[in-house]
Structures are given as structure tokens and as C-alpha cells.
Amino acid sequence: MQFIALTSIGIENLLVEELQSFEIKVTKQSIGSVRFEADNLTAQKFCMMTRYSTRVMLLIDEHEDIKNKDDLYKFARFQGWQEWFGPSQTFAVEFNGTNKELKNTQFSGLVIKDAVVDYFQDLYEQRPSVDKQDANVRIIAKLNKQKIALYLDYSGPRLSDRGYRTKQGKAPIREHLAAALVTRSGWLNDTSKPLFDPCCGSGTLLIEAASMALNLPTNLHKAFAFKRLPSFREAKFKEIQKELKAEQVDSKLWLIGHDIDGRVLDTAQSNANRAGVGELIQFKEADAGKLQSVAKRPGTILSNLPYGERLGSMAELINLYRNMGVSFKKHYRDWNAALLGTDDELFRLLKLASKKRYKFKNGPIDVTLYMYELNEKQVAQNQQASELHFEQSRAFANRLKKNKQGLKSWLKKESVEAYRLYDADIPEYNVAVDVYGDNAVIFEYAAPKEINADVADKRLQDVISLTAETLDISPSNLAVKVRKKQRGDEQYTSYEKQNRYQIIEEFGAKFKVNLYDYLDTGLFLDHRLARRFIQQNARDKRVLNLFAYTGSASVHAAIGGAKSVTTVDMSKTYLKWAEENFALNNLKNPRFRFEQADCLKWLEHAKGQYDLIFLDPPTFSNSKRMKNVFDVQRDHIQLLTWVKSILSPDGVLLFSNNKRGFKMDEVALMGLGLKAENISAETLSPDFKRNKQIHNSWLITHG
């Protein structure tokens, strides 16, 4: 019989070798699949033992001239379906692929379903039922232009799911990929040597390694789909099970798994126990950034290293990879290393020369297995973890020190905890550095096109290292927001949130900030003095805060004794954050209101009067209330027209925006009967004096 075994990209060659080890004839190798010929018992044995295949399907028939619905129906209608199931059984159809006529896979699947039902109706005058969730038989059709292949699902549920993983770590790899990595690492050539995973997570790599070394079946008790086919013989199947159990070997193994997260190690131990190899793996809580020797005898390091699954985690990663590179050279001489990752830049930080690379897919993500020999030559190139890419980067560190010294007396006098320390002071080091207590954020500005991306990346790495060193901040407390071209499906991947909040105080107000989960932190530092103005002028006023973000200006208004405070923003997340900021300051009053709305739409239809309004619109917005997109330069007069109608006769509007080069249309403003006083300089605190374009501010009143 003809079969096709599916796998992930990069594993096909290993799957071919595995099939050949079963003395199975391979007929075709394609991207992500291998065709082969086998009898029933051999195919069943393969399903129970395969390390690399994710699914096995039995070929029913194929045809090269399927143009339309009629061709498809006839092809499916005249198959001998009674060979595979009967009219009393249930079935389901999976359809993949399109052509010029057959453009909808759901419709094409229904065509095949109708053909199968009509076949049994004509033959038995009985119609089988469709069960999409738990069908007895699953038919798979794959269409490529005019060529179609019909299969039956032979293996059933995903073969890569071995059943021992009820929980998994933060960046899991599928078991069949883990098996491929174990093979490519070379450790199986001598399983008496130690195998060490310094970032073992839920233990998948080590569990697969143990299973392979002991020749344990991968899926001995799975509910295989072939058990529901007429050709299945229970007695023969049990003989194969018994035979496979007899082929297991007993071997002493030296498997070591470390991870910094003790909770995930509990999961790893449970997974290993379920896989029957729990006693063979030594799990230990340890930091991969502080590696020590784990064995006197050289072996293999195999690991799926952390990569940027968290927004702002770059500093930790750079520190980790640099320190690991040093530790490998210091403690792992004559070892081999096979390290999986996604980012060449991070692996360059190891300061190691890879001897080979293998490319794979981990789900939708492109990953690479980097192979290293930690021989005498590599070890001799030992580098210190703090070494810089560019010696001139020291100028950046010196500027940090100088700026901090310059702000010292102001910070102390005003009790400022969150401030900007550096803002592209040196053009080549095009970042902003904000300090939040014992944490810091580095924002990387987009580099000009003429700047080499590799050079920019290396400068950023120096910036990260020197910021941590100069400010004496742990890399785990340093958030980095970088511009980075996303690969593959990364743009569709949501970031894991750390939910790390801290409290920052400012002029008697407390605010929650989050440096790690969002592009912005929850507090715009450049508006510090604008918020103080609101606090100082809010007493007994009706205050409105539009485009309120996390409501920091509203908090200051409430602390300043406002009669009422209305906070308007489109985001539920930010409004909830604003309410939490109010609760943090013990501010409770039925006249403190929070409204979720498109601020432009809200303004257009707003009623009532306000004595103090804070208006800080975005530079651009795709609000549906504007003809195209909202542009603060083009549309600010329309915005102020709406605001005028709700600004009380003696009211004050504090209008601010961050558009560089913004120009107030004073003629149009006079036409509205309003007058404006530019107070941009007065709202810039000492930490932002270096960048006078950070924002523009006006006090606007009735003329």
C-alpha cells in the first residue's frame, strides 16, 4: 500500500532515514512529507515507533485532471469506499487546496462528502453519517492545481503528541522536532556521555533523548485511526506491541536539566515521570547566565535557548548569551554544543564559530540549530562578558554619568523618581534612556537607511551593556524597546506579558507603570510639569481629560481639589489602568467619571461646560470621524472648534501635542474667538531641556 508521512520542514531527511531503518521503501521526498510503500503491519509498527512523523495517511487514489465540481464528484463517487468503512460508520472530510474552478475548500469538501454518501446510498440504500469531531474514518483530499490525491487518516491524532506533556514551558518545541535536535546534536553516537540542557524548560529535549537512547516506543497505546479500518487485526497488533517492548534496551544515562524557573522544573519532572524516564534525568534550579561545570567528562550541550518572546526582554537576552559564551569556554572545554534559536545577532554574542547549522520550523517560526565544537582553539578565544563591540561606546557611558550628575540636585529637590537621562545626545547612539527607580527603559529610534543594520545592532548591544553597568541596574530590570523587522509569522504572535508593575511618585501622586509589556510605560514623563499645572489650578474646577491614556493628568486634577473629573479614552485597558491609578491614590468620588469613547466623536457631540481641559491628542489617528486620518497639524482648528463649545467662559484649555515643527494657526484661532499662549518652554523639565521638540504646549482661553 502507498502511504505518506508528514513532518515539519527541516526534518524530512531524518524521516527518510527512519523509514529506511524499518526496511520500508521510500518512493518520494517532498517539503514536509515523505511517500513510502508498506504492508499494514509494517505501517502500524512505524506509527508506534516514529520519532519524526506527525501524521501518516494511506493513499486511496490520485488523479491529474480535476478541473471543476463535476470532475471532483465523479472521481470521489467511483472509489471503492466499502473497502475502508461501512454505511453504519461515521466519516469526515478534510479538503486542502484550490484551483481556478474549485476556489472554496469547504465547498469542495462537501462535494466529496456528497459523492461518498451517494456511493453508499446506491450500494446499500443506507447513508453514513458525518461526524466532524470524532469520525470513525477521516478522508483527506489534497488538491494542487488540477492534481488531486485522496487519503485516509491512518495514524489518527498527532503522532508528535507522545502523551507525557500535560503542561509545557513558555517557548515549547514539539516532540518530533526535539527528537530531530537530539539526533542532529550527535549525542546518540555515544549515549554514555553526559547530555546537558541549561534551559530545559518542561524537559522535552531530555525526555526525547532518554526515550531514543532506550529505544522506547513513542506511541504504544495511542488510539490509532487504523484500528477502525476493516483490515485491522487486534491479535496481530498486540504481537507488534509485545515485539516492540522486547526491543527496548536498558542503559545508564547521564542527563542533566537546569532552568531558572523552579515551577517549570516541577512540570519537567512530572512529564519525565509520565514518559517513564523520570529517574534518569537530574533536574536542578539554576541560572544559565551563571553556568558552572556539571560533569568532569565532556559531553553534549543541547538546548532551546530563550529568545525575544517578551517585549522589552532584550537586555536579559544579551546578558544571558554573553555570559553563556564565556562560561562555555571556561567550563565546557572539549564539549559539543547544539543550540536552537531564532536570532543570529544573539548567537554572535557567544563569540563562538559554528561548524554547521540546520534550519527547521518550530510551528510557524523559523529556527536554526547552531552546532559548535568547544575545542582548544575556541576556548583560547575567551572573551570577557563585558567586552564592547566599539571602544567609542565608552563615550555613551560617559554621557550617562555626566547627565546624571547634572540632574542630581534637581532630582533630589523635586523628589523625581522617573526621568529621562539620555536622548540621542550622541548621534551614533540613537536611543533614549529613561530611569524608573531601580529600573530603566531604552527606546531605540529608527536608524537612517544609510546606517548599516549590523552596526546599529552592535551599538545597541553596547548601549544595553553600558546602561546596566553605568547605572548599576540588573539586566532583568532593563527593558529594551527596539525597532526590529519581524520574521515569518512573528508579527501575528502575541507577546507574553510579565505583568511587572511598579509605583512611581510625582508631586504627591502615585502611578502604576509597566516597563515591560507595552511600548509605552503608562506615564509620559515629558508632561510632568503640565500635570503639575493641572494639579495647581484644579481646585473647585470641572476638569476634562481627553485622550487620557492612563489618567495621570486626571489623578493630579483630583488631588488638586477638582469639583469633578471626566476621563475619556478609547482603550478599555488604559481606562482600567486610570481607575487603578485613582484607587492607588485613594481617590473616590461619584463625580470622578471614566468614559470609553472615540475622543473625536465624543467631542463632536459633547454637552456641558468644563473649567479646565487637558487635550493631548495623537499626532495621527485613523478615527472614523475624520475624512481621512486625523492629523493634528491639519485638523487642530476643527478640534479646537469642538472644544470651544464646552469650555466655560473663564475656562482654560491646556493643549499639547508631540508633533515636531507644529505651528498653531493663530489667524483661524482668532476667528474662533480664542487666544493662545505658548508655554512649551515652561512645561519642559530639566531632563527634557536637551530636546526642545519633545512637545508643544499652549494655554488657550476665550478672547
LINZIPE-V657346 format. One record per residue. RES is the residue in three letters. PSI is psi in whole degrees, 0 to 359 (999 if undefined). OMEGA is omega in whole degrees, -180 to 180 (NA if undefined). NEAR is the number of other ideal C-beta (glycine too) atoms within 12 Angstrom. Layout:
RES;PSI;OMEGA;NEAR  RES;PSI;OMEGA;NEAR
This chain:
MET;155;-180;30  GLN;133;179;28  PHE;164;170;41  ILE;132;177;40  ALA;128;180;46  LEU;152;176;34  THR;186;178;38  SER;157;179;37  ILE;132;-180;28  GLY;345;-176;29  ILE;357;-172;43  GLU;316;-178;33  ASN;321;178;23  LEU;324;178;33  LEU;320;176;44  VAL;312;180;26  GLU;322;179;21  GLU;315;178;34  LEU;318;-180;38  GLN;330;177;19  SER;339;175;20  PHE;8;-176;31  GLU;37;178;15  ILE;139;-180;32  LYS;119;177;20  VAL;128;-177;28  THR;335;-180;21  LYS;137;175;21  GLN;128;179;22  SER;177;178;21  ILE;116;177;16  GLY;8;-179;24  SER;158;176;32  VAL;129;175;38  ARG;146;179;30  PHE;164;177;36  GLU;136;179;24  ALA;160;172;31  ASP;174;-175;20  ASN;311;-175;26  LEU;321;178;26  THR;319;179;27  ALA;321;178;39  GLN;318;178;41  LYS;319;179;34  PHE;317;180;40  CYS;326;-179;47  MET;343;-173;37  MET;346;-172;37  THR;134;176;47  ARG;334;-166;42  TYR;342;-177;43  SER;145;177;44  THR;340;-179;39  ARG;143;176;37  VAL;131;-180;49  MET;145;180;38  LEU;125;-180;39  LEU;125;175;33  ILE;308;-179;34  ASP;162;175;26  GLU;158;-175;23  HIS;148;-174;25  GLU;13;-178;16  ASP;63;178;17  ILE;105;-175;35  LYS;325;-171;21  ASN;188;-179;21  LYS;317;-178;24  ASP;317;178;17  ASP;317;-178;26  LEU;316;-180;40  TYR;313;-178;28  LYS;319;-180;22  PHE;315;-179;33  ALA;326;-175;37  ARG;328;-174;27  PHE;25;170;20  GLN;156;180;31  GLY;71;-172;17  TRP;336;-179;34  GLN;345;176;20  GLU;338;-171;18  TRP;331;176;36  PHE;168;-176;34  GLY;172;-176;24  PRO;343;179;25  SER;354;-180;15  GLN;163;178;28  THR;156;178;26  PHE;167;176;38  ALA;158;-179;29  VAL;129;170;37  GLU;130;-180;27  PHE;131;178;31  ASN;137;174;23  GLY;158;180;23  THR;166;167;23  ASN;192;-174;24  LYS;322;-178;11  GLU;320;-177;19  LEU;87;-171;32  LYS;347;-176;15  ASN;116;-176;17  THR;326;179;22  GLN;318;177;17  PHE;316;-179;21  SER;323;177;35  GLY;322;178;33  LEU;326;177;24  VAL;315;179;33  ILE;319;178;43  LYS;315;179;35  ASP;321;-180;25  ALA;318;-180;31  VAL;314;-180;45  VAL;317;179;29  ASP;325;178;25  TYR;310;-178;33  PHE;328;177;30  GLN;318;179;17  ASP;322;-174;17  LEU;319;-173;21  TYR;355;-172;18  GLU;39;180;11  GLN;138;-175;17  ARG;126;175;22  PRO;153;-179;31  SER;153;176;22  VAL;133;176;24  ASP;100;-174;17  LYS;334;-175;17  GLN;313;-174;9  ASP;62;-178;18  ALA;148;173;27  ASN;321;-179;30  VAL;135;-180;41  ARG;120;180;39  ILE;132;180;45  ILE;127;178;34  ALA;133;178;42  LYS;118;-178;33  LEU;129;175;38  ASN;102;-173;18  LYS;249;-180;17  GLN;5;-180;22  LYS;131;-180;21  ILE;147;174;38  ALA;134;177;33  LEU;131;-180;40  TYR;162;164;37  LEU;139;174;42  ASP;117;-176;40  TYR;321;-175;41  SER;329;-177;39  GLY;210;-175;31  PRO;156;-171;21  ARG;119;-179;28  LEU;335;180;39  SER;346;177;38  ASP;98;-175;23  ARG;343;178;38  GLY;355;-179;23  TYR;349;-175;34  ARG;93;175;29  THR;335;175;16  LYS;159;180;21  GLN;169;-177;25  GLY;194;-174;32  LYS;330;-178;26  ALA;69;-172;33  PRO;154;170;29  ILE;147;179;43  ARG;152;-174;35  GLU;324;-178;42  HIS;327;175;43  LEU;319;177;38  ALA;317;179;49  ALA;320;178;43  ALA;321;180;46  LEU;320;177;48  VAL;316;-180;40  THR;312;-178;34  ARG;334;-179;36  SER;337;-180;40  GLY;357;-177;28  TRP;328;-178;37  LEU;344;177;30  ASN;336;177;17  ASP;88;-175;19  THR;2;175;28  SER;344;180;19  LYS;155;180;29  PRO;146;172;32  LEU;123;-172;46  PHE;127;175;44  ASP;106;-177;49  PRO;347;178;43  CYS;63;-164;41  CYS;344;180;48  GLY;230;-178;39  SER;10;168;40  GLY;10;-172;49  THR;315;-178;48  LEU;314;-177;50  LEU;324;178;52  ILE;316;178;46  GLU;321;179;45  ALA;315;179;48  ALA;316;-180;43  SER;320;-180;43  MET;319;-179;41  ALA;328;-179;33  LEU;359;-179;27  ASN;41;179;22  LEU;138;175;31  PRO;145;-178;32  THR;327;-172;38  ASN;58;-174;39  LEU;326;-173;29  HIS;24;-180;19  LYS;152;178;28  ALA;74;-175;20  PHE;145;178;33  ALA;329;-177;36  PHE;345;179;40  LYS;343;-178;26  ARG;359;-180;26  LEU;152;-178;30  PRO;333;-177;19  SER;352;-176;22  PHE;135;178;26  ARG;114;-176;16  GLU;318;-177;15  ALA;316;179;11  LYS;321;-180;20  PHE;317;180;27  LYS;328;176;19  GLU;318;179;16  ILE;316;178;31  GLN;314;-180;26  LYS;319;180;17  GLU;318;-179;20  LEU;322;177;27  LYS;323;-179;20  ALA;338;-178;12  GLU;356;176;18  GLN;148;-179;22  VAL;156;178;16  ASP;122;-174;12  SER;144;174;21  LYS;126;-177;15  LEU;153;-178;31  TRP;86;-174;28  LEU;128;-174;44  ILE;128;179;36  GLY;125;177;46  HIS;149;171;35  ASP;150;-178;36  ILE;343;-177;26  ASP;107;-178;25  GLY;328;-179;16  ARG;320;-179;17  VAL;335;176;29  LEU;326;175;30  ASP;319;176;22  THR;316;-180;30  ALA;316;-180;43  GLN;319;178;31  SER;317;178;23  ASN;316;-179;39  ALA;321;178;35  ASN;317;179;22  ARG;328;179;21  ALA;354;179;37  GLY;17;-178;24  VAL;19;-175;33  GLY;327;-178;24  GLU;352;-174;16  LEU;351;-175;30  ILE;131;177;38  GLN;105;178;29  PHE;140;-178;35  LYS;141;176;27  GLU;120;-178;21  ALA;154;-179;26  ASP;120;180;25  ALA;341;177;37  GLY;354;179;30  LYS;52;-175;19  LEU;138;171;35  GLN;172;178;21  SER;141;179;22  VAL;348;-179;30  ALA;146;179;23  LYS;333;-179;14  ARG;134;179;19  PRO;147;178;28  GLY;220;-177;34  THR;133;170;43  ILE;124;179;49  LEU;123;-176;44  SER;147;169;45  ASN;94;-171;46  LEU;150;179;41  PRO;147;172;37  TYR;187;-167;38  GLY;61;178;33  GLU;353;178;29  ARG;138;175;29  LEU;129;176;27  GLY;8;-175;37  SER;7;-173;35  MET;322;-178;42  ALA;316;178;41  GLU;318;-177;33  LEU;315;180;40  ILE;317;178;44  ASN;316;-179;35  LEU;309;-176;37  TYR;319;179;42  ARG;313;-179;39  ASN;323;178;32  MET;318;179;40  GLY;317;179;40  VAL;316;-178;28  SER;321;178;36  PHE;315;-177;44  LYS;328;-176;32  LYS;321;-170;23  HIS;353;-171;27  TYR;40;177;37  ARG;137;179;25  ASP;8;173;26  TRP;163;167;39  ASN;148;178;34  ALA;135;175;47  ALA;109;-170;41  LEU;127;-178;47  LEU;136;177;44  GLY;184;-175;40  THR;344;-167;36  ASP;111;179;34  ASP;323;-177;22  GLU;319;179;30  LEU;319;-178;33  PHE;335;175;33  ARG;334;180;23  LEU;341;177;39  LEU;340;-177;39  LYS;44;178;29  LEU;148;177;35  ALA;120;180;23  SER;141;179;24  LYS;337;-179;19  LYS;157;176;19  ARG;141;175;22  TYR;133;-179;30  LYS;137;-180;26  PHE;175;169;38  LYS;126;172;30  ASN;92;-169;36  GLY;232;180;23  PRO;355;-171;19  ILE;133;173;33  ASP;126;179;26  VAL;158;-180;37  THR;137;173;30  LEU;113;-179;39  TYR;127;-177;40  MET;130;-179;28  TYR;147;167;35  GLU;116;-179;26  LEU;62;-177;36  ASN;182;-175;21  GLU;322;-179;12  LYS;316;179;16  GLN;315;-177;27  VAL;327;-179;26  ALA;340;-179;15  GLN;29;-177;19  ASN;134;-179;23  GLN;152;176;24  GLN;147;-177;16  ALA;333;-175;30  SER;3;-177;24  GLU;140;-178;23  LEU;156;173;28  HIS;323;-178;30  PHE;127;-180;24  GLU;329;180;13  GLN;350;176;20  SER;341;177;31  ARG;332;178;22  ALA;326;177;24  PHE;315;180;38  ALA;319;179;32  ASN;323;179;19  ARG;322;176;30  LEU;312;-180;36  LYS;315;-178;23  LYS;314;-179;19  ASN;320;-179;33  LYS;319;178;28  GLN;320;-180;15  GLY;331;-178;20  LEU;353;-169;26  LYS;308;-176;18  SER;321;179;12  TRP;317;180;20  LEU;318;-179;24  LYS;315;-177;12  LYS;316;-176;11  GLU;0;-177;22  SER;45;-179;17  VAL;126;-179;31  GLU;336;-178;27  ALA;124;-174;39  TYR;162;177;36  ARG;126;-177;39  LEU;331;-174;40  TYR;140;-180;40  ASP;80;178;31  ALA;37;-179;26  ASP;321;176;28  ILE;117;-171;27  PRO;323;-178;16  GLU;337;-179;25  TYR;80;-165;39  ASN;69;-178;27  VAL;165;168;41  ALA;142;178;33  VAL;118;177;45  ASP;136;179;39  VAL;133;176;37  TYR;88;-178;37  GLY;238;178;26  ASP;19;174;18  ASN;165;177;35  ALA;156;177;44  VAL;133;173;44  ILE;121;175;46  PHE;121;177;31  GLU;125;174;32  TYR;151;179;25  ALA;131;-179;17  ALA;147;174;26  PRO;154;-176;14  LYS;330;-177;8  GLU;350;179;8  ILE;127;178;21  ASN;129;-176;13  ALA;323;180;21  ASP;318;178;15  VAL;316;180;22  ALA;319;179;29  ASP;317;-179;30  LYS;322;176;27  ARG;319;179;35  LEU;320;178;41  GLN;319;176;41  ASP;318;179;35  VAL;315;-178;47  ILE;312;-179;48  SER;315;-176;38  LEU;328;177;41  THR;313;178;45  ALA;316;-177;34  GLU;312;-175;29  THR;320;-178;31  LEU;1;-179;32  ASP;51;180;17  ILE;133;177;32  SER;139;178;19  PRO;332;179;35  SER;345;177;28  ASN;19;-179;29  LEU;111;180;38  ALA;138;-179;42  VAL;123;178;42  LYS;106;-173;34  VAL;151;169;35  ARG;128;-178;22  LYS;131;177;24  LYS;126;-177;14  GLN;146;-176;18  ARG;145;172;20  GLY;233;-178;18  ASP;12;-179;15  GLU;327;-177;22  GLN;341;179;13  TYR;1;-176;12  THR;125;178;21  SER;143;-179;12  TYR;143;173;23  GLU;131;-179;20  LYS;139;178;18  GLN;337;-178;23  ASN;42;177;14  ARG;106;179;25  TYR;150;171;27  GLN;162;-177;29  ILE;129;178;23  ILE;134;178;34  GLU;144;-177;26  GLU;113;177;35  PHE;44;177;30  GLY;358;179;19  ALA;148;178;36  LYS;141;-179;28  PHE;142;171;42  LYS;131;173;35  VAL;152;178;38  ASN;111;-174;32  LEU;350;-164;40  TYR;341;-171;34  ASP;348;-176;27  TYR;161;178;29  LEU;321;174;19  ASP;162;-170;29  THR;348;-176;37  GLY;355;-179;38  LEU;117;177;42  PHE;106;-173;34  LEU;329;-176;39  ASP;345;180;36  HIS;16;-177;40  ARG;310;-177;41  LEU;331;174;34  ALA;320;179;42  ARG;323;178;43  ARG;320;177;28  PHE;316;-179;29  ILE;317;179;45  GLN;318;-176;33  GLN;341;-175;22  ASN;16;-173;28  ALA;347;-172;35  ARG;126;178;19  ASP;19;180;15  LYS;154;169;33  ARG;113;-171;28  VAL;137;176;49  LEU;129;178;45  ASN;108;-179;49  LEU;151;-172;43  PHE;53;-162;43  ALA;345;-178;46  TYR;237;-177;36  THR;17;171;39  GLY;22;-177;48  SER;319;178;50  ALA;326;178;49  SER;319;178;49  VAL;315;179;47  HIS;321;178;43  ALA;316;-179;48  ALA;317;178;42  ILE;327;180;34  GLY;1;175;30  GLY;28;180;22  ALA;144;176;37  LYS;319;176;24  SER;153;178;26  VAL;122;176;45  THR;124;-176;41  THR;120;-175;44  VAL;128;174;38  ASP;155;-178;34  MET;335;-172;27  SER;126;174;25  LYS;319;-179;14  THR;313;-177;21  TYR;324;178;31  LEU;322;176;29  LYS;320;177;20  TRP;318;178;34  ALA;317;178;41  GLU;323;178;30  GLU;325;176;26  ASN;322;176;44  PHE;315;-180;35  ALA;323;180;20  LEU;329;-179;28  ASN;13;179;32  ASN;42;-179;14  LEU;109;179;30  LYS;126;-180;13  ASN;131;179;21  PRO;344;179;10  ARG;3;171;21  PHE;104;-172;31  ARG;146;179;28  PHE;123;-177;33  GLU;126;175;28  GLN;117;-178;21  ALA;157;167;26  ASP;115;-172;26  CYS;326;180;39  LEU;317;178;34  LYS;319;179;21  TRP;315;-179;30  LEU;318;-176;37  GLU;328;-176;22  HIS;15;-175;15  ALA;146;176;28  LYS;171;176;13  GLY;183;-177;19  GLN;144;179;24  TYR;142;-176;37  ASP;334;-180;32  LEU;119;-178;45  ILE;132;173;50  PHE;118;-177;52  LEU;108;-179;43  ASP;76;-175;39  PRO;162;174;41  PRO;161;177;31  THR;318;177;23  PHE;152;174;18  SER;144;179;24  ASN;37;178;15  SER;140;-180;27  LYS;349;-178;14  ARG;345;179;23  MET;157;-178;26  LYS;316;177;13  ASN;245;172;13  VAL;153;177;18  PHE;130;177;29  ASP;117;-172;24  VAL;327;179;35  GLN;313;-177;24  ARG;323;-168;22  ASP;8;-173;30  HIS;330;179;37  ILE;320;176;27  GLN;319;179;26  LEU;313;-178;42  LEU;333;175;37  THR;315;179;24  TRP;318;-177;30  VAL;323;-177;40  LYS;322;-175;32  SER;342;-180;25  ILE;4;178;30  LEU;120;-177;38  SER;159;-175;23  PRO;323;179;15  ASP;15;-174;15  GLY;163;180;29  VAL;131;174;34  LEU;123;171;44  LEU;105;-176;48  PHE;128;-177;39  SER;152;172;43  ASN;167;-174;40  ASN;17;-179;27  LYS;123;178;25  ARG;136;177;16  GLY;17;-180;13  PHE;138;178;27  LYS;124;178;20  MET;132;177;32  ASP;86;-172;23  GLU;328;178;20  VAL;312;179;12  ALA;325;180;21  LEU;318;177;30  MET;324;178;17  GLY;333;177;15  LEU;351;-176;28  GLY;28;179;18  LEU;155;174;32  LYS;150;-174;21  ALA;142;174;33  GLU;121;-179;22  ASN;118;-180;24  ILE;25;-178;23  SER;315;-178;31  ALA;322;-178;18  GLU;341;-179;21  THR;9;177;34  LEU;114;178;28  SER;166;-173;32  PRO;328;-178;25  ASP;347;179;33  PHE;6;-179;34  LYS;335;-178;24  ARG;340;-178;25  ASN;85;-174;23  LYS;351;-180;18  GLN;8;-174;20  ILE;323;173;32  HIS;166;177;35  ASN;135;-178;34  SER;141;178;36  TRP;146;165;36  LEU;122;-176;30  ILE;131;180;36  THR;169;174;27  HIS;139;-176;24  GLY;999;NA;16
